[in-house]
């Protein structure tokens, strides 16, 4: 179900948003989508974060956008490097903006917007360094 919710065009839009944001920063962004989230959404996001090895980035500046579509749950989880430099309400502000789109059924637009907002903060605190900066994590959407 989760994979069917996003057409190839939707996936391309999301991946383009990730790549666009990452062109401006050394930070890493990943999106994981699955049908169900049993238990606390932040706990599940943390499990996915670890499974995807997102905690292994050099500057600990990876961000996960996690969605459980059938349970209507989502979370944004940043690693310690980014969490130390963004305002305490930063992730909640992005979630609120995304939720407006999600309530309209515009999941792709909500994700695109959230990724772009996240990318601006990553750029401000972890600017792209042309020399030696590598893409540490895949840009593809993962499905569970």
N, C-alpha and C positions, 0 to 999 in steps of 0.2 A: 504494500500500500504506500509506504513512504516514498519509494522510488517512483511510483506511478503518479504521485502528486506533482512531481517536477518534470516537465517535458525537457527534451534536449535543449531547446531554446532557453528555458528557465535555468538549467544547469550552466549553460554558457554565460548567461548574464551574471550569475553568482560567481563563477570562476573568474570572469573578467573583472568583477569588483575586487576579488581577492588579489588578483595579479596587479591591478591598478594601485591598490593600497600598498602592496609590498614593493612596488617600484620606487616608492618614496621613503621606505623605512627598512631597517634591518629586522624589524619585528615580523612575526609569522602569524598567519590567520588560517584557521581551519574550520570547516563546517561539517557537523555530523548530524544525520537525520535518521530517526528510527520511528517505529510505530508506537511503542509503549515505553513508559518509564515507571517501573515499579518502585515505590518509595520516594524519597526526597530527590527532587530534580538536581540540586547542586551536588549531592552525593554521586548520582549517576554521571553527571557531567565530569566530576573529578575522576571517576573510573575510566571514562572514555579518554580524558586528557592523558592519563597515565598509559592506557593501552596504545594510544597514538604516539607515545613518546614525546609529547609536546613539552615536557619538563626538561628535555635535554638540549634546548636551544642555548647557544653560547651566553646570551644576555638575559635568559629567563624572561623573554618578552613575547611569548606566544599567547594567542587568544583563541578560545574555542567558542563557537556559536553552536549550541546543542538544541535540537528540536525533537520532541516526541509528539508527532502530529496527531495521532488518535487520542492521546490523553490531554492534548491542549496544554502542554508544558514546554517551557523553553528556558534556557539559561545562557548566560555569557560568563565565561570563566577565564580570567587573565592570570598569568603566572606572576610570581613574586616581583620580577623586575618591573613590569608595567604597573602592578598594583601599588608599588611604592611611590610612583610619580603622578598618578591620576587622582583627581579629587575623590573623596570617599563615596560620593553619589554618582560617579561617572557611569558605571555599568547600569544602574537603575534608570538613569536618564535615557540611555540608549534603548533599554528594554521598553520603556514607556512609549518611545517614538515608534519602535518596531510593532508594539502591540496594537497601535492605531491601525497599521496596515494589515496585521494578521486578522483583526476583527472584521475587516472588509474582505477577507479571503485572499489578500495580496501577499502571499508568503514570500515570493521572489522579491518583490519590491521592499518588503520589510527587511529581509536579509541584506539586500543590496544597500539600503540606507544605513543599517547598523554597521555593516562592514566598512562603509565609507567614513562614518563617524569615528569608528575605532581607528581606522587608518590615519586620520588627522592627528589623533593623540600619539599614535606610534611614531608618526613622522616628527612631531614636535620633540619627543623625548628620545627617540632612537632613529635619527636620520640615516638615510641610506648612505653607506660609505662605498663608493665605487670600487675602491681597492680592497679586495679580500672579502667582500660581502657575498655570501652564497645563499641560495634558497634552501633552507635547512629542512623544510617540511613540504610534502606535496600540496599542490593547490586544488586537487580534485576533491569533490564532496565525497565523504564516506557515508555509507548507509549501514544500519545495523538491523 
